Every structure is written in structure tokens, then in C-alpha cells.
Amino acid sequence: MLRHHDVLCVGLMSGTSVDAIDCALTRINQQGISLLATCEHPVPEATRQRITAISHPGDNEIERMGALDRELGELFAEATLGLLEQTGRQPDEITAIGSHGQTIRHLPPSVHIPSGHGFTLQIGDPNTIAERTGITTVADFRRRDIAAGGEGAPLAPAFHAAAFAKPGVRRVILNIGGIANATLLDGNGGVLGFDTGPGNTLLDHWICRHRGSAYDRDGQWAAEGEVNTDLLEGLLTHDYFSRQGPRSTGKEAFNLAWLDERLAQLDHLPAAQQVQSTLAEFTAATIAHGILQATCDIDAVYVCGGGARNTDLMRRLYRKLAPAKLDTTAALGMDPEWVEAAAFAWLAWRSLEGLSGNVPAVTGASREVILGAVYPGRQPSPG
């Protein structure tokens, strides 16, 4: 058991946008978790394209997935070794790597598929990570929760509660990645959480299509446009927003093909910038709706993830969530860009401790379960 000692763990996260691998070195002890160092490891454009392609049904999927699984394992290992070199740490100083992997499908039990068996799938071979780095690697965090009847997501709320809960204070931790998820901390130990819907994914893909940019810096393009109310109303009819209780979603539900279908239903096609502005309003509206539907009684909302850098989106959220305070997790002592990577370092530590990592009230699982499979690092040489 490790819980009475300081341990160093690395968290690896690659999200829906696939812009880079977030790598965080953390210290974990009885007092909590702290960030020691971080780095962003680039994902080659050709690899990004292969990830995008394998994320949708196609030919020869098993062979393509197998090769990409190994390729990403190598990239995750490179990210870890780069961070260790940056910090002067040796592999034998690191207790574990927690690797989220790259999600290529998320079709949880709440999504009705022909087989009747919901599933989620993340790739980035943990065998390769453990062998390349020599460090024990914990991966495949989501599928055990699904096996216990849960959605497999969101998993961050358990970490948010450990890192950010404060007795007597009602706060929301809002992660805006490709998909946005909210954790509600009631100040009395209660934790709720759910995916609210799209975060950055539609915004990023739309601006990439029309301006060739990976993302809308500061939300400037959206801020200079006007909201198209007909399009906004059409987007809000998605059945995800009428669901209650534990729920999660992904790019399978919210993608450019779905957006194109909604645009085709309009009498007049909006200008590209109007669409971007409408998508920003849609993201803010669905986040606020999800939070306020769950509870109107909150003191503050703290944002993490890439969306925390989107000035326009933050401005829209400020208006919709008032009078609650809106800030980023930096105000709570953790850089918003690294919260998710830190979460998977913490989840790896929980796994090695034999402690559960899910919150059944969040995922809908029948019970608390230990998340992740453990891939041992290289054993020290004899003598």
C-alpha cells in the first residue's frame, strides 16, 4: 500500500480535439495532489488524420486500429520520457503512469445500438508505454464502469471532489474539452456529474473547415458574428438534452455531419461566421442548461480544459450563470489546462491502492469499482 507516502505519478490525456498529448507529473500524498511539471507533446498531422478516420466506421478497421494502437503507445511513451528528461527525473522515481488513451468510440449503455451492449474504446497500447518507459502503467479506465452498468463517463468528478471540494461551499467544476462535463459539489460530500454536450468539438471543426485553423483563438471569430436563432433552435432539439440522470456523450452524437443536417433544414444558409457564433451560443446554452437544471443553488463555477482560454465562450457563460461566480480552476490552485491529465495520474494511484475511481451517482454504475488495468514496468535487475 502506498497511501501513507508521497508518490510521483504521471497522467497522460489525449482528448477529442487530438491537438496534443497532455502530460503531467504529479505528487500525491495524504494532503492531496499537486502539479510538479507539465508538457504538451505534439501529435503528427498524419496521426491525427488516422485517428479521425478510425473514429468512424470504415474498411479494414481491425488492422488499422491495431497499428494505430501501437503508434499511439509509442507517442504516449515519448511524451512521458520527454517530461522526465525535462524535469531530471528517472523512471524508477515514478510510481505509475495513468494513461487515458485516445477515445475512438464512445457508445455507452444510454445509446441504443443494435448489439444492445454499450461500450467505449480507447487506444494507445499500455504494453508499449510500460515497456518503453519501464514504468508501471494503468490504462483502460472506462470499461470497468461500463461493465458495472455505468456510462464509463464522466470519470473526472471523483478527482474534482478530491481536489476541489470545500465543506459548506457549493461549487461546480466545469471541464470544457471537446465534450463539456460538469461536476456538482454540494459542500456536504455529495457529488453529481454529467456531460452537458459539446464543448470545443463543433467550434474547432467548423473553423478548421472554413478558415483552416485548429481552433478559434479567444473565440474572436465567434464573438464578431451574430447568432442565427433558427439554427440555434434546431441544434437545441437534439434528444440528448432531454435526458435525465447519468448521461454521457461524444463526437458520435455531435459532429459536422450532424451539424450539416441541421443546416440543410434551414430556409436560408447562414454565413460561416454566423454559424461559429451560433455554435458558441449553443455550447454556452447547453452547459448552463445542464448545470441549472441540476441545481440553481451554486456559489461558483470553476472552468478547466481548453474552453477556459476561450474568452468569448467564458463571457457567454458568465451571462448565463449569473449570479454565480465564474472563474477558472487556477483560482483553486490548479492550472485549468492540466486538470484532466492530473485526474488520470490520480486515478492510476487509486487503482494501485485498490481504491475505487468511479462515482455511481455520476456514471450510473451499480457500485463503486476499481478502474483500470495494470501493466507492470520493467523489474529491476538482480543484485
Beta strands, then each sheet from edge to edge (+ up, - down):
strand 1: 7-14
strand 2: 20-29
strand 3: 32-42
strand 4: 96-107
strand 5: 119-123
strand 6: 137-139
strand 7: 171-176
strand 8: 179-185
strand 9: 191-198
strand 10: 300-304
strand 11: 325-328
strand 12: 373-375
sheet 1: 3+ 2- 1+ 4+ 5-
sheet 2: 3+ 2- 1+ 4+ 6+ 12-
sheet 3: 9+ 8- 7+ 10+ 11+
end
